[in-house]
Amino acid sequence: MPDYSIHVDVPVVTVPVMVTTKDGQFISNLKKENFRLFEDGSQQEIHDFKIEEAPITAVLLVEFANTNYPMEVQALRASYALPAL
């Protein structure tokens, strides 16, 4: 069977990334200079770099025993700190 390959030139390739610490903390203050992009071992120039907001889904699931009312009130108050989506 013969080998086939396709070559396509594209004007823009978007590479979305999210960077976190090893503890899972999001790092938001990165700049274009903090990244290097390679294609087939050859470094590519990064022409455009932007930080964008992305939608998230957050779930607050709490299970209470009926004997711990103060904890339930604390959890409810903490939930008010979540922004309305």
All heavy atoms as an XYZ file, in Angstrom:
674
protein
N       0.841     -1.162      0.000
C       0.000      0.000      0.000
C       0.899      1.242      0.000
O       1.805      1.367      0.814
C      -0.904     -0.042      1.234
C      -1.792      1.159      1.372
S      -2.892      0.974      2.769
C      -4.388      0.701      1.909
N       0.659      2.198     -0.894
C       1.502      3.393     -0.967
C       1.260      4.326      0.219
O       0.192      4.348      0.806
C       1.086      4.045     -2.281
C      -0.234      3.473     -2.628
C      -0.340      2.143     -1.949
N       2.315      5.087      0.558
C       2.196      6.098      1.612
C       1.616      7.376      1.029
O       1.989      7.799     -0.060
C       3.567      6.404      2.220
C       4.093      5.247      3.050
O       3.265      4.486      3.584
O       5.318      5.119      3.162
N       0.718      7.985      1.763
C       0.127      9.252      1.359
C       0.359     10.275      2.453
O       0.390      9.956      3.633
C      -1.384      9.116      1.116
C      -1.724      8.247     -0.062
C      -2.061      6.908      0.106
C      -1.706      8.765     -1.354
C      -2.378      6.114     -0.968
C      -2.019      7.967     -2.439
C      -2.358      6.641     -2.241
O      -2.660      5.864     -3.316
N       0.507     11.512      2.059
C       0.585     12.599      3.035
C      -0.134     13.808      2.468
O      -0.224     13.989      1.258
C       2.028     12.936      3.373
O       2.671     13.490      2.254
N      -0.633     14.613      3.377
C      -1.335     15.835      2.980
C      -0.626     17.004      3.644
O      -0.299     16.957      4.831
C      -2.809     15.778      3.422
C      -3.530     14.648      2.709
C      -3.504     17.109      3.170
C      -4.948     14.439      3.191
N      -0.403     18.052      2.894
C       0.211     19.269      3.429
C      -0.789     20.403      3.269
O      -1.307     20.631      2.184
C       1.495     19.600      2.662
C       2.125     20.870      3.114
N       2.964     20.927      4.201
C       2.012     22.133      2.645
C       3.358     22.177      4.374
N       2.794     22.927      3.439
N      -1.081     21.093      4.377
C      -2.044     22.184      4.353
C      -1.431     23.378      5.061
O      -0.900     23.253      6.164
C      -3.357     21.773      5.069
C      -4.343     22.913      5.082
C      -3.958     20.547      4.420
N      -1.474     24.535      4.430
C      -1.035     25.775      5.067
C      -2.241     26.431      5.728
O      -3.289     26.597      5.100
C      -0.439     26.742      4.041
C       0.898     26.257      3.526
O       1.697     25.743      4.336
O       1.149     26.381      2.310
N      -2.092     26.786      6.992
C      -3.173     27.463      7.708
C      -2.632     28.779      8.262
O      -1.482     28.863      8.684
C      -3.747     26.591      8.843
C      -4.455     25.372      8.290
C      -2.670     26.172      9.805
N      -3.459     29.824      8.282
C      -2.969     31.120      8.737
C      -2.777     31.204     10.250
O      -1.887     31.899     10.723
C      -4.042     32.107      8.272
C      -5.267     31.283      8.108
C      -4.812     29.902      7.756
N      -3.599     30.505     11.026
C      -3.529     30.602     12.483
C      -3.803     29.238     13.093
O      -4.715     28.527     12.684
C      -4.577     31.604     13.026
C      -4.579     31.623     14.536
C      -4.337     32.989     12.491
N      -2.987     28.886     14.065
C      -3.221     27.686     14.856
C      -3.382     28.134     16.299
O      -2.509     28.793     16.858
C      -2.056     26.679     14.747
C      -2.283     25.493     15.662
C      -1.881     26.235     13.310
N      -4.513     27.823     16.896
C      -4.774     28.209     18.278
C      -4.390     27.058     19.195
O      -4.789     25.919     18.961
C      -6.264     28.540     18.465
O      -6.606     29.584     17.565
C      -6.563     28.981     19.879
N      -3.610     27.370     20.217
C      -3.168     26.361     21.176
C      -3.613     26.818     22.571
O      -2.897     27.563     23.235
C      -1.635     26.166     21.132
C      -1.215     25.069     22.092
C      -1.170     25.870     19.725
N      -4.804     26.419     23.003
C      -5.245     26.831     24.339
C      -4.494     26.059     25.420
O      -4.294     24.855     25.304
C      -6.740     26.491     24.354
C      -6.909     25.452     23.308
C      -5.804     25.643     22.301
N      -4.037     26.763     26.439
C      -3.310     26.123     27.537
C      -3.830     26.644     28.875
O      -4.355     27.753     28.963
C      -1.789     26.364     27.455
C      -1.204     25.778     26.197
C      -1.455     27.824     27.563
N      -3.666     25.845     29.895
C      -3.923     26.256     31.259
C      -2.739     25.765     32.079
O      -2.363     24.596     31.998
C      -5.213     25.637     31.799
C      -5.511     26.096     33.214
S      -7.077     25.488     33.862
C      -6.648     23.819     34.265
N      -2.124     26.653     32.838
C      -0.924     26.311     33.589
C      -1.252     26.342     35.075
O      -1.827     27.299     35.575
C       0.217     27.300     33.266
C       1.473     26.932     34.036
C       0.497     27.327     31.765
N      -0.872     25.269     35.762
C      -1.089     25.183     37.199
C       0.202     24.759     37.891
O       1.102     24.199     37.270
C      -2.192     24.171     37.555
O      -1.807     22.874     37.090
C      -3.530     24.547     36.945
N       0.266     25.019     39.183
C       1.384     24.532     39.983
C       1.185     23.049     40.226
O       0.129     22.493     39.923
C       1.458     25.265     41.331
O       0.298     24.930     42.088
C       1.566     26.768     41.150
N       2.172     22.400     40.813
C       2.015     20.976     41.096
C       0.935     20.724     42.152
O       0.445     19.614     42.286
C       3.343     20.341     41.510
C       3.958     20.907     42.745
C       5.302     20.242     43.002
C       6.050     20.943     44.126
N       7.359     20.362     44.338
N       0.538     21.790     42.868
C      -0.556     21.681     43.835
C      -1.907     21.995     43.213
O      -2.922     21.998     43.909
C      -0.315     22.624     45.017
C       0.950     22.270     45.780
O       1.260     21.062     45.878
O       1.632     23.187     46.262
N      -1.933     22.295     41.917
C      -3.188     22.558     41.222
C      -3.639     24.006     41.234
O      -4.733     24.313     40.791
N      -2.791     24.918     41.717
C      -3.145     26.337     41.742
C      -2.927     26.946     40.359
O      -1.875     26.785     39.756
C      -2.305     27.084     42.786
C      -2.539     26.616     44.204
C      -3.950     26.891     44.664
O      -4.489     27.965     44.436
N      -4.567     25.907     45.293
N      -3.927     27.652     39.873
C      -3.875     28.280     38.551
C      -2.866     29.419     38.546
O      -2.823     30.234     39.460
C      -5.265     28.793     38.182
C      -5.325     29.503     36.866
C      -5.097     28.818     35.684
C      -5.608     30.839     36.806
C      -5.148     29.469     34.465
C      -5.669     31.509     35.595
C      -5.434     30.816     34.424
N      -2.025     29.496     37.500
C      -1.049     30.581     37.328
C      -1.588     31.498     36.237
O      -1.700     31.094     35.081
C       0.338     30.034     36.950
C       0.838     29.088     38.026
C       1.315     31.187     36.737
C       2.133     28.395     37.676
N      -1.921     32.727     36.599
C      -2.602     33.621     35.651
C      -1.724     34.726     35.086
O      -2.142     35.427     34.167
C      -3.804     34.264     36.345
O      -3.369     35.061     37.427
N      -0.528     34.930     35.600
C       0.271     36.088     35.181
C       1.377     35.735     34.188
O       2.409     36.395     34.162
C       0.862     36.783     36.410
C       1.734     35.839     37.236
O       1.726     34.639     37.020
N       2.463     36.388     38.179
N       1.170     34.727     33.371
C       2.188     34.351     32.387
C       2.138     35.264     31.178
O       1.120     35.851     30.855
C       1.986     32.900     31.957
C       2.169     31.870     33.069
C       1.786     30.492     32.584
C       3.579     31.883     33.589
N       3.276     35.382     30.509
C       3.392     36.215     29.314
C       3.849     35.349     28.136
O       4.248     34.204     28.307
C       4.404     37.340     29.571
C       3.973     38.281     30.677
C       5.070     39.310     30.937
C       4.670     40.315     31.966
N       4.211     39.829     33.227
N       3.808     35.915     26.965
C       4.223     35.213     25.744
C       5.641     34.668     25.882
O       5.942     33.571     25.407
C       4.117     36.198     24.577
C       4.523     35.670     23.245
C       4.122     36.678     22.188
C       5.250     37.064     21.321
N       4.856     37.915     20.196
N       6.509     35.405     26.577
C       7.904     35.006     26.728
C       8.071     33.752     27.599
O       9.142     33.140     27.604
C       8.709     36.150     27.350
C       8.826     37.374     26.467
C       7.556     38.233     26.441
O       6.791     38.220     27.427
O       7.329     38.901     25.421
N       7.045     33.369     28.325
C       7.109     32.178     29.169
C       6.861     30.884     28.394
O       6.945     29.804     28.966
C       6.084     32.269     30.307
C       6.349     33.419     31.237
O       5.543     34.327     31.352
N       7.490     33.416     31.902
N       6.556     30.985     27.097
C       6.210     29.818     26.295
C       7.156     29.659     25.128
O       7.667     30.644     24.577
C       4.769     29.945     25.761
C       3.731     29.909     26.828
C       3.323     31.074     27.454
C       3.161     28.715     27.221
C       2.368     31.050     28.449
C       2.209     28.678     28.215
C       1.808     29.849     28.829
N       7.376     28.410     24.742
C       8.084     28.069     23.505
C       7.227     27.038     22.787
O       6.720     26.106     23.399
C       9.469     27.501     23.785
C      10.403     28.544     24.376
C      11.818     28.056     24.507
N      11.843     26.870     25.362
C      12.860     26.028     25.439
N      13.941     26.236     24.722
N      12.818     24.990     26.239
N       7.065     27.202     21.504
C       6.209     26.340     20.700
C       7.054     25.675     19.613
O       7.790     26.348     18.896
C       5.084     27.179     20.077
C       4.052     26.445     19.256
C       3.272     25.471     20.133
C       3.110     27.444     18.607
N       6.943     24.360     19.516
C       7.725     23.600     18.546
C       6.810     22.807     17.636
O       5.780     22.295     18.059
C       8.664     22.628     19.265
C       9.760     23.315     20.029
C       9.551     23.761     21.318
C      11.004     23.516     19.444
C      10.550     24.389     22.032
C      12.009     24.151     20.147
C      11.788     24.591     21.444
N       7.231     22.708     16.379
C       6.554     21.847     15.408
C       7.619     20.999     14.725
O       8.560     21.536     14.132
C       5.794     22.673     14.369
C       5.118     21.807     13.326
C       4.426     22.630     12.241
O       4.665     23.839     12.150
O       3.673     22.019     11.482
N       7.501     19.695     14.848
C       8.481     18.767     14.271
C       9.902     19.120     14.688
O      10.841     19.083     13.893
C       8.377     18.741     12.741
C       7.036     18.216     12.254
O       6.437     17.374     12.964
O       6.585     18.648     11.181
N      10.071     19.508     15.952
C      11.388     19.810     16.488
C      11.908     21.200     16.178
O      12.982     21.583     16.614
N      11.167     21.975     15.404
C      11.593     23.321     15.026
C      10.764     24.349     15.801
O       9.535     24.301     15.776
C      11.390     23.507     13.523
O      11.680     24.814     13.136
N      11.457     25.296     16.463
C      10.742     26.299     17.244
C       9.981     27.238     16.322
O      10.496     27.689     15.301
C      11.704     27.095     18.123
C      10.979     28.021     19.069
C      11.892     28.588     20.148
O      13.036     28.199     20.272
N      11.370     29.509     20.924
N       8.727     27.510     16.691
C       7.856     28.381     15.912
C       7.666     29.706     16.641
O       7.707     29.766     17.866
C       6.492     27.715     15.697
C       6.557     26.368     15.029
C       7.110     26.467     13.623
O       6.635     27.260     12.823
N       8.126     25.662     13.331
N       7.443     30.753     15.886
C       7.211     32.064     16.477
C       5.758     32.152     16.953
O       4.834     31.713     16.273
C       7.468     33.164     15.448
C       7.307     34.557     16.010
C       7.599     35.637     14.980
O       8.108     35.317     13.894
O       7.298     36.792     15.297
N       5.577     32.719     18.136
C       4.236     32.956     18.660
C       3.858     34.376     18.254
O       4.446     35.349     18.707
C       4.202     32.785     20.192
C       4.597     31.352     20.554
C       2.828     33.142     20.733
C       4.746     31.111     22.041
N       2.878     34.490     17.361
C       2.499     35.799     16.831
C       1.487     36.519     17.714
O       1.486     37.740     17.786
C       1.920     35.659     15.420
C       2.920     35.196     14.415
N       3.835     36.030     13.837
C       3.163     33.967     13.900
C       4.597     35.359     13.000
N       4.210     34.091     13.023
N       0.617     35.783     18.336
C      -0.448     36.393     19.133
C      -0.556     35.638     20.446
O      -0.494     34.406     20.470
C      -1.767     36.327     18.363
C      -2.892     37.075     19.050
O      -2.601     38.034     19.795
O      -4.050     36.706     18.844
N      -0.697     36.368     21.513
C      -0.814     35.757     22.838
C      -1.836     36.558     23.625
O      -1.738     37.782     23.717
C       0.536     35.778     23.561
C       0.499     35.144     24.923
C       0.703     33.781     25.060
C       0.258     35.904     26.060
C       0.672     33.189     26.311
C       0.233     35.322     27.312
C       0.435     33.961     27.443
N      -2.839     35.883     24.149
C      -3.825     36.603     24.960
C      -4.369     35.706     26.050
O      -4.427     34.484     25.910
C      -4.943     37.168     24.108
C      -5.673     36.167     23.259
C      -6.644     36.883     22.342
C      -6.901     36.035     21.115
N      -7.726     36.668     20.139
N      -4.722     36.347     27.139
C      -5.343     35.651     28.257
C      -6.833     35.927     28.173
O      -7.250     37.091     28.120
C      -4.757     36.132     29.599
C      -3.272     35.799     29.645
C      -5.504     35.513     30.761
C      -2.548     36.338     30.851
N      -7.608     34.876     28.134
C      -9.047     35.023     27.983
C      -9.763     34.339     29.135
O      -9.267     33.358     29.694
C      -9.517     34.411     26.664
C      -8.941     35.086     25.452
C      -9.415     34.461     24.156
O      -9.725     33.262     24.127
O      -9.491     35.200     23.178
N     -10.926     34.833     29.433
C     -11.769     34.172     30.419
C     -12.456     33.002     29.742
O     -12.814     33.070     28.567
C     -12.811     35.137     30.964
C     -12.214     36.230     31.835
C     -13.275     37.083     32.498
O     -14.445     36.657     32.564
O     -12.920     38.177     32.939
N     -12.617     31.942     30.494
C     -13.287     30.762     29.967
C     -14.382     30.357     30.944
O     -14.234     30.524     32.158
C     -12.293     29.618     29.788
N     -15.468     29.844     30.434
C     -16.551     29.436     31.326
C     -16.152     28.216     32.154
O     -15.362     27.383     31.713
C     -17.695     29.097     30.376
C     -17.032     28.754     29.090
C     -15.778     29.587     29.032
N     -16.664     28.151     33.359
C     -16.441     26.991     34.211
C     -17.771     26.519     34.766
O     -18.752     27.265     34.783
C     -15.477     27.285     35.376
C     -16.104     28.303     36.332
C     -14.136     27.749     34.896
C     -15.430     28.365     37.677
N     -17.784     25.313     35.217
C     -18.937     24.784     35.920
C     -18.492     24.465     37.336
O     -17.513     23.755     37.532
C     -19.462     23.503     35.243
O     -19.827     23.827     33.903
C     -20.651     22.942     35.986
N     -19.189     25.023     38.293
C     -18.854     24.790     39.700
C     -20.051     24.137     40.385
O     -21.192     24.534     40.169
C     -18.504     26.097     40.393
N     -19.758     23.151     41.195
C     -20.804     22.447     41.930
C     -20.426     22.451     43.400
O     -19.303     22.127     43.760
C     -20.950     20.993     41.435
C     -21.967     20.237     42.261
C     -21.316     20.966     39.959
N     -21.366     22.833     44.228
C     -21.179     22.766     45.672
C     -22.121     21.695     46.184
O     -23.339     21.854     46.187
C     -21.491     24.116     46.326
C     -21.396     24.168     47.843
C     -19.969     23.861     48.295
C     -21.838     25.531     48.348
N     -21.547     20.576     46.581
C     -22.337     19.444     47.079
C     -21.948     19.224     48.527
O     -20.789     18.967     48.830
C     -22.044     18.190     46.255
C     -22.712     16.903     46.718
C     -24.223     17.022     46.636
C     -22.218     15.728     45.895
N     -22.920     19.362     49.412
C     -22.661     19.245     50.841
C     -23.676     18.284     51.430
O     -24.865     18.378     51.159
C     -22.771     20.625     51.535
C     -22.410     20.510     53.002
C     -21.893     21.652     50.835
N     -23.190     17.375     52.253
C     -24.075     16.440     52.947
C     -23.935     16.708     54.440
O     -22.831     16.824     54.964
C     -23.668     14.998     52.636
C     -24.569     13.995     53.308
C     -24.174     12.570     52.979
O     -23.418     12.351     52.021
O     -24.626     11.676     53.703
N     -25.055     16.841     55.117
C     -25.047     17.181     56.531
C     -25.771     16.125     57.353
O     -26.774     15.565     56.923
C     -25.761     18.518     56.777
C     -25.083     19.685     56.151
C     -25.550     20.209     54.961
C     -23.977     20.262     56.743
C     -24.925     21.300     54.379
C     -23.353     21.346     56.173
C     -23.830     21.866     54.989
N     -25.260     15.909     58.546
C     -26.018     15.171     59.548
C     -26.942     16.199     60.201
O     -26.632     17.378     60.292
C     -25.082     14.557     60.581
N     -28.083     15.783     60.673
C     -29.041     16.737     61.222
C     -28.605     17.307     62.575
O     -29.290     18.141     63.145
C     -30.424     16.098     61.340
C     -30.431     14.892     62.263
O     -29.407     14.523     62.819
N     -31.592     14.283     62.420
N     -27.451     16.903     63.069
C     -26.981     17.399     64.364
C     -25.949     18.511     64.236
O     -25.434     18.976     65.233
C     -26.343     16.246     65.167
O     -25.251     15.729     64.419
C     -27.354     15.165     65.471
N     -25.633     18.939     63.022
C     -24.560     19.921     62.844
C     -25.080     21.154     62.125
O     -24.548     21.567     61.097
C     -23.395     19.294     62.082
C     -22.093     20.029     62.358
O     -22.087     21.093     62.962
N     -21.022     19.453     61.901
N     -26.101     21.784     62.675
C     -26.713     22.956     62.055
C     -25.738     24.112     61.845
O     -25.770     24.742     60.779
C     -27.927     23.398     62.871
C     -28.618     24.604     62.308
C     -29.414     24.498     61.173
C     -28.457     25.856     62.891
C     -30.038     25.606     60.632
C     -29.080     26.972     62.353
C     -29.866     26.847     61.237
O     -30.478     27.943     60.711
N     -24.847     24.462     62.799
C     -23.921     25.581     62.564
C     -23.042     25.386     61.322
O     -22.765     26.330     60.585
C     -23.075     25.631     63.833
C     -23.951     25.032     64.878
C     -24.739     23.962     64.172
N     -22.618     24.171     61.056
C     -21.797     23.911     59.869
C     -22.621     24.132     58.600
O     -22.110     24.642     57.602
C     -21.237     22.492     59.912
C     -20.302     22.180     58.786
S     -19.729     20.485     58.955
C     -18.397     20.490     57.828
N     -23.878     23.772     58.629
C     -24.749     23.972     57.476
C     -24.897     25.466     57.175
O     -24.833     25.887     56.023
C     -26.120     23.354     57.739
C     -27.063     23.440     56.575
C     -28.378     22.737     56.837
O     -28.486     21.943     57.791
O     -29.315     22.989     56.070
N     -25.045     26.275     58.191
C     -25.170     27.720     58.013
C     -23.866     28.291     57.446
O     -23.883     29.137     56.541
C     -25.544     28.402     59.352
C     -25.466     29.914     59.216
C     -26.926     27.964     59.791
N     -22.720     27.822     57.926
C     -21.429     28.298     57.410
C     -21.273     27.956     55.930
O     -20.805     28.772     55.137
C     -20.275     27.690     58.209
C     -20.115     28.267     59.589
C     -18.984     27.579     60.350
O     -18.617     26.442     60.058
N     -18.436     28.289     61.328
N     -21.652     26.750     55.551
C     -21.548     26.340     54.146
C     -22.478     27.172     53.274
O     -22.112     27.580     52.161
C     -21.863     24.860     54.006
N     -23.673     27.434     53.756
C     -24.615     28.251     53.002
C     -24.076     29.667     52.820
O     -24.112     30.223     51.723
C     -25.969     28.279     53.720
C     -27.088     29.025     53.007
C     -27.354     28.412     51.643
C     -28.351     28.993     53.854
N     -23.536     30.251     53.873
C     -22.953     31.598     53.763
C     -21.761     31.608     52.807
O     -21.580     32.550     52.038
C     -22.521     32.090     55.141
C     -23.688     32.486     56.000
C     -23.219     33.060     57.317
N     -24.369     33.411     58.147
C     -24.366     33.373     59.459
N     -23.272     33.024     60.128
N     -25.446     33.713     60.125
N     -20.938     30.579     52.861
C     -19.795     30.499     51.947
C     -20.261     30.400     50.493
O     -19.619     30.953     49.594
C     -18.918     29.313     52.305
N     -21.375     29.741     50.255
C     -21.874     29.599     48.880
C     -22.294     30.942     48.296
O     -22.270     31.120     47.078
C     -23.037     28.614     48.819
O     -24.205     29.191     49.410
N     -22.665     31.902     49.126
C     -23.040     33.222     48.629
C     -21.857     33.949     48.013
O     -22.040     34.880     47.239
C     -23.629     34.074     49.759
C     -24.931     33.544     50.320
C     -25.249     33.722     51.656
C     -25.843     32.852     49.524
C     -26.439     33.242     52.189
C     -27.023     32.358     50.044
C     -27.328     32.570     51.374
O     -28.490     32.094     51.895
N     -20.639     33.537     48.355
C     -19.440     34.171     47.801
C     -19.218     33.764     46.341
O     -18.479     34.429     45.620
C     -18.219     33.827     48.622
N     -19.827     32.669     45.899
C     -19.682     32.247     44.509
C     -20.425     33.238     43.624
O     -21.563     33.618     43.905
C     -20.256     30.838     44.298
C     -19.533     29.708     45.011
C     -20.302     28.406     44.837
C     -18.123     29.563     44.480
N     -19.805     33.670     42.516
C     -20.483     34.630     41.639
C     -21.666     33.974     40.950
O     -21.652     32.784     40.635
C     -19.393     35.030     40.636
C     -18.452     33.883     40.636
C     -18.486     33.311     42.042
N     -22.674     34.749     40.711
C     -23.835     34.252     39.961
C     -23.435     34.062     38.507
O     -22.848     34.949     37.901
C     -24.981     35.248     40.065
N     -23.740     32.928     37.971
C     -23.347     32.641     36.590
C     -24.501     32.874     35.654
O     -25.595     32.689     35.897
C     -22.853     31.191     36.472
C     -21.672     30.851     37.380
C     -21.339     29.385     37.242
C     -20.464     31.690     37.032
